[in-house]
Amino acid sequence: LNSQCEALMTELFQLKKVHEEMKIEKSSTSGVGGSVRLESRTASPAAHSQSNASQTRQVISQADLNQNQEESQNSATHANKRQKTEHTQATKKSSNNMSANSHLIVSDKMMAEEKKREIVKNVMMETAFFLKHVASFLDAQSLCQCLSVCKNWATQNIFQNNETWLDLCVKRFGASSVRKWEVDEDEEDEANKIRTSPNKDLYCRMAEQNVKPYCSLEGSIPLGGSTLDGLVSGWVTMVERSNGETSRSVMFSEVHNGESKTYYGPIPVVELRILLQNTGFSNGVVFLPDQHFSVDASTRRKGEKMLEVSGDDRFQRRVLHVERRNKNDHSPQRKAFGREMCFLRLFETAVLSVHIHARGCNTTSKFCNRAKKIQILVSIDGTTRPLVVPFHNIIGHR
């Protein structure tokens, strides 16, 4: 009896401990502990003690396993939540940084463009002196293009200034020709005095008529003039002798028995003066290649050409004068192949002397009646083009 009582007391003591631990656990574990206690009360003392001990061990181990699983699950869920929150925060921060950087870049670009616009506006619209200085370096075609850029430039007195266009008129046509045309314009336009740019209109009219600049080396008889698409213009005059005859003594050379002999003989020779001017090609220079000149004297029945005199150095073609705008100008590199007689920049002029063998023309009047045209080759931007100058029939010379 005493031993049984001691065993019961130890079991009660263990049950009290289990009861205290089960209070901490959840309802499921508490329900299992209550059923164990009820079975322990109804069972016999020996079997009851053994079953209670094994059941208590199972319950404790099961409770520990459940607790460990719950703790691992809770830790896993907490870790996942932390990772998600950290990822979302990182993405938010990166997106915020990207958006901030993009906004900064866009704002910087907008500010830079606005500054550029303000600078251009201040320079081009408000500083008329700067634009006038730029306009003084432009040609007529460029000035007309600037007038069509915007309304502000067209209304301002910058690219159609009278002084600028007067300077262009003098550079191209010469002061004497401009004075004559100004007098004629004043007489014709006394009624219409309201004009935005009289000198611009004067330049356009003189360019339309292809007015020849003044040159002291020209001949006394004008034969004709022409222009090549407004880029190059040419005028041809003839030098007339006092008696009006064309007979000149020219040196000839012949080979007789293996020996060359020279002698002089009279042939009709006419001296032509060709005035060339670069009137509109401002993107470079106009080259005049070395060439043989000939005058076309063809009729309806037959073709005929008056060739250049050759063999006598006195009658060799040559450049008499080249008027340079810049005295320190050097010869540029030519785009085409071959030799050139001269080159012309914008508004520069050159005078050539050419002697033509005028067959069947013993006087200058007959030559003027028979001569039809002359062809001059010019090189513009690497392309050789013909400038054809037609002659006018002039009757009544001595």
GICOR-V104691 format. One record per run of one state. SS is the DSSP state (h for helix, s for strand, l for the rest). FROM is the first residue (numbers start at 1). TO is the last residue. If there is no record, write none. Layout:
# GICOR-V104691
SS_FROM_TO + SS_FROM_TO
This chain:
# GICOR-V104691
l_1_1 + h_2_24 + l_25_26 + h_27_42 + l_43_44 + h_45_126 + l_127_127 + h_128_135 + l_136_139 + h_140_147 + l_148_150 + h_151_155 + l_156_161 + h_162_173 + l_174_174 + h_175_188 + l_189_197 + h_198_208 + l_209_220 + s_221_228 + l_229_231 + s_232_239 + l_240_244 + s_245_245 + l_246_246 + s_247_256 + l_257_258 + s_259_278 + l_279_285 + s_286_289 + l_290_293 + s_294_296 + l_297_304 + s_305_308 + l_309_312 + h_313_315 + l_316_317 + s_318_323 + l_324_339 + s_340_344 + l_345_348 + s_349_357 + l_358_362 + s_363_363 + h_364_370 + l_371_372 + s_373_380 + l_381_382 + s_383_390 + l_391_398
